[in-house]
Amino acid sequence: MLDEKTIQIVQSTAPVLKEHSKEIGKRFYKLLFEKAPDLLNIFNQTNQKRGLQQEALGYAVYAAGEYITNLEAIKPVIERISQKHRAIGIKPEQYPIVGETLLQAVKDVLGDAATDEIIEAWGKAYGYISDAFISLEKKLYEETEQQPGGWEGYRTFYVDKKVKESEEVTSFYLKPKDGEAIASYKAGQYLTIKAEIPGERYTHIRHYSLSEAPGKDYYRISVKREDEHRDAPDGIVSNYLHNQIESGNTLQFSAPAGDFVLTNDILPIVLISGGIGITPLLSMLNTTVAEKKPLQVTFIHATSNSRTHAFKEHVRQLANNNENVKSYICYDSPTDEDKQAKYYDKEGYVDLGFLQSVLPAKEAHFYFCGSIPFMEAINKALHEWEVAEEHIHYEVFRPVAMLGEE
């Protein structure tokens, strides 16, 4: 445990670190990649260019300092990060250099304000927090490797089938090259790919939600092709998968991971997806139907129009064939054909008024996934409706720990 003096110093200086979080994050990654360039094979270089990981680091440091005496309060953050660390293969021996580099970054940015006493206190705090991560990740590694069909590190899969789901989304059906069993997973979890792309200096690691119910002899990921736009370069991995990977090609994946999963509860389920955020929620829908759970399920999907709408017919059939499933569609830019065929239930965006018009009550578990603006809007609407906090669940792949904490 930490001594009282260390706790007092860390908590009193956490707001200062928050104020300078972007500069500390930027300095940290520059130093880290100079000291350990091999880590460039682990960190998402696109997020580095956009400054997202620098942002996330600053938030994580501040939150850890603020809650140093009550890590239970940020347990969802710790669990989410630990799941991703296990998925990409972070090891205990990598923590010391990260801590050393972080303290150096704080000293470089704060200058004389970062006294030896402050640096020593944050060094102790980092050791305390990293021990918590290492312990949790050790358990995750053991559980993953020891489960039936589980494995350590990355395993080779071949693309058994490649299916176009919309103008932007393609599904990849993956089977293990060794022909052995594969680990099961919980609906909502993801696979992590380590892509070695021709012409790229470093490997690229990405997380892709599993879009099918578990229990099959294959995994399925459904990937949106990310084209270049103003604030982000093109999706290196998504374009590689769409344009270069065909049936029969092999790819490397770690075992399923993630904490965005269905709870064991009898309350109704509301699944709200925006764009490619449909993938984990589709797995949840398919699983609920396959297991014949006696739960009322409402599936709400928002996208531009029918051209970008993946799995439209599949969800429609599930709703038609299962009395406990209802489906609603929102298009913000419907085509003339969409308007004539009445493919959608609302033109525009999912808002509180729409939710209240299609849901009988707010007593339900709400699961949502999509772009950050989409999820922030849904999160705000649910809080305005005074939905219980423990009934709100979401998935964020962008490296910011929690919504509204940027």
N, C-alpha and C positions, 0 to 999 in steps of 0.2 A: 504493500500500500504506500501511497505517497504521504509525506509529512505535511503538516498544516501550512508551514511557510511556503513550500513549493506550490501547494494548491492556491494559496492566496495570491502569489505572484502570477501564476498562470491565468487565473480568472480575471485579475485586474488588468493584465496586458492583452488578453484576447481581443478586446475591441480595437486596440491599436493595430494588431495583426490583420483584423478584418478591414480596417481602413486602407491598409497597404496591400491587400490580398493579391490584386492583379500583378503588382510589381514583384511581390515575393514569388508568385507562381511562375512568372516569366523568367525570373532569375534562377529559380530552382531548376527548371527543365533545361536551361542552357548549361548550367553547371553539371547536372546529372548526365546529360548526353556526352559531355566532354570527358567525364570520369569513366562512364560505362556506356560506350557507344553501342554495345550489343543490345541495350534496352530499347534501341530504336526499332528492333524487331517485334517488340511487345506493344509499345504505345501507338495509338491511332494517330498517324501523321496528319490526316485531314483535320481531326479535332485540334491538333497542335497548331496548324496553320490558322484555324479560325479562333484560336485562343480559348477554346472551351475547356480543355484540361487544366489550363492555368487558372481559370475561374473556379473550376471544381475543387482544385487543391486548396485555394484560398478559403473557400467555404468549409471544407473538411477540417482544416487547421483551426479555424475560428470555433466551429461547433465542438470539436474535441476539447478545446480549452474551456469553453463555456460550461460543458457538461462533464468535466473531468471527474467530479465526485458522483455522477449519476449517469454512467454510460448506458444504463437501461433506457433512459429517455430518448436516446438516439439509436436504439437497438435496430429499428428498420433500416437505418442508413448503414450500420455496421454489417448487418446480415446481407444486404444487397451488394455492398462492396466485396465482402468475403466470397459470395457466390461467384462474382466476376473474377476475383483473384484466383479462385480454384479453377475456373474455366480456362483462363489464359495461362495458368501454370506458375503463378507467383510463389516463390519458395522462401522459407525463413531466412536463408543466408542473404537475401536481397534487401532485407529491412535495414540493416545497419548503414549501408551506403546511402539509402534514401534519407534516414534520420540525420546523418552527418551533413548531407547536402542541403537539407531543409534548414538546419541551424545556420549553415554558412549563408544561405540566401537571406535569412532574417537579418543576420549581422550586416550583410552588404547593403540591404535596403534601408534598414533603420539607423545604421551608423552608430554614433556614440550613444544613442538612446537604448541600444541593445547592450546593456551592461553584462558583465560576466555572470552576475547573479541571475539575470533574466534568462540568459542562454542556458545556464546550468539547470534552471527550473524547467524550461521547455524540453531540455534533453531528457530529464527524468520523466516528464509527462509523456514524451514520445515513446520511451521504453515501456512505460506502463500500458499505453494504448496498443503499441505493436504486439506486446505479449498477448493481449486480448484477441487481436486479429489472428496471430499465429496459432493460438489454441483452437479457435473456431475453425480455421482453415484446415488444420490437421485432422479434425473430426470429419470435415467435408471430404477431404482426400480419401480417408479410410472408408467412409460410407460409399463413395463413388466407385472405388476399386473393388470393394468386397461384394457389391450387389451382383445378382445374376446378370451376366452380360456386360458388366462394368469393365472399365479399363483405365490405365494410367496414361497421362499425357495425351498425345494425338494419335488417332487411329485412321487407317486408310479406308475410304469408302469410294465406291464407284457410282456414277450417275446411271441408275437403271432406266430412268425416264425423265424427259424434260417437257413440261406442258405449259403453254402460254395461257394465262388466266385473264389478261386484259392487255391493253396497249402497252402498259408499263410493267406488269407483274408476270413473272414466270415461276413455276414450281419445279423443284428438283427433287426427285425421288432417289433416296440414297440407301445403298446396301453395302454391308461390310465386305471388303475384298477377301478377308480370310474365311468368309462363309460361316463364321461362328455367330452365336446369339448376340443380340444387342440389348443394352440396358433399357428398361422402361423409363418413364418420366411422368411428371405431373402436367396436366393441361395448363398451358401458359408459360412453360419453360422454353429455353432456347438452346440451340447448338452454337458452338464457337468454331469458326473456321480459321485455319492458318493457311493463308493463300500465298503461294510462291509464284508471283506473276512475272513472266518474261519481260525483261527490260527494267524491272524494279529492283533497286539496290537492297531494300529490306523486305522481309516478309510482312504481310498485312493481316491483322487479326480483327475479325468482326463477329458480332453476335447476331444470329438470325432466329427468330421465333419458330418453333415447330408448329406447323399449321394443321396438323392432323391429330386425331385422337391416338393415345398410346395403344399398345397391344398388337401392332402390326410387325411384319418382318422387315420393315423399312422405316426410315425417317423421311419426313417431307418438310422442306423449307420453301417458302414462297418469297421471292426477292423482287423488290421494286428497282428498276433501273434508274439510278440517280443521275440526271443530266446536270451539266454545269449551269449555274446561275450566279447572280451577282455576289452573294456572300459566301459562296462555297464552290470549291472545284468539283469536277465530276466525280461520281462515286467510283473509285478505282476498282474496288472489289465487285460491286454490283455490275459494272460494265464488263469486267472480266468474265463473270459468270454468264451473263446474257450473251456476250458476243464470241467468247472463245471456248466455253465449256459445252460439250455435247455428250450425248449418251455414250457410256463406255469410259469416259474420262474419269480420273481419280482425284480425290480431294482429301485433305486432312481435317479431322474434326476431333474436339475433345468431347467428353461425355456430357449429356444434358445437364443444365444448371438453371438457377433462377428461383426467386422467391415470390414471383407474381403468379400465384396459384389459387385455385378455388378453395374456399373454406368448407369445413364440414358443418353445414348449418341447414336448417329447414326453411329459412327465409327465401323468398323469390330472388332470382338472379336477373340483373340488368347488365347487359354487355353493350358498351358504347364504343364504336371504333371510328377512327378518321383515317381515310386513305389506307396505307399499308399497315396501319395499326390493327387492321382486321385479323392479322395472322394469329396472335396468341388467343384472341377471343373466339376465333373459329375453332381452334383446338378445344376450347372450353365448351363451346356449343356442341361440337361433334361428340365430345366425351359424355356430356350430360344426356344426350339423346341415346348414345350407344349403351350407357349403363342404365337406361330407363329410370332415371331418378324422377321421383314424383314432385318435381319443382316447376314452378311457373318461370319460364325464361323469356325475357324480352331482348331481342337483338336489334340494335339501332346502328345503322352504318351511314356515315357521311363521306361523300366524295364529290368530285366535280360533276360527273355525269356517267352514263352507261359505258362509255368508252374506257373510263378508268376504274370501273366497278368490277373488281375481281370476286369470283365465287357467287355472283348474283343468283344464278339458277339453282345452285346447290343449296343456298340458304332458303330460297323460296320453296324448294321441295321439302326441306325439313319442316318449315312452318306449315305447309299444306298437309303433311303426313303425321304431324304430332300436335295434338290439341293443346299441349302445355307450352308450345313455342309460338311466339308472335314476332314478326319481323317488320321493321320500319326503315325507310330509306329517305335520306336528305341529299339533294343535289344542289350545289350552289351555282352551277353553270349548266343546266340541262340543255340538251340539244333539242331541235325541233321534233325529232323522232321521239325523244323521251317525253316531251309534252303531249304529243299525240297518243302515244301508247300508255301514258300514265304510269311510267315505270317507278315513280317515286311518290312519297307521301308529303314531302314538304320541299319547297324551293327556298334555299337559304341555308342557315346553319342550325345546329342543334342548340337550343337555348332552354332556359327554365320553363318557359311557357309551353314549349313543345313537349318536354318531358312530363309536365303535369297533365298535358292533354292525352297522352297515350298510356300513362302508368296509373293504376288504380290507387296507389299509395306510395309513400316514400320509405316504407318499412321494407327494405330489400338490401341485398349486397350489390353495390355498383362497381363494375370493373370497366376501366377504360384505357385506351391506348391510341396514340396518334402523334401528331406534331406537338411541340411544346405549346404553341398558342392554342391549339385545339384542346389540349388537356387542361391548360390553365382556365379556359372558358368553362369546361365541364366541371372542374373542381370548384370554381367560383359559384356556378349555378347550384351545385349540390349543397354547398355551405349556406347559400342564401335560402335554400329550402329547409335548412337545418337538419340535413341527413346526419346521422350519428357518425362520428369520425371513424369508428372501428368498422363501419360498413362501406368505407371508401377505399378502393384499391386501384393502383395504376402502375404501369410499367414505363420506365424512362431509360432509353438506351444512350441518350446524350449524357456526358459525364458531369451532370449536376445532380447532387444527391436527392433533393426533394423539390417539388413544385413550389414556385414562389420564393425560393431561397437563392436566387441568382444575385 
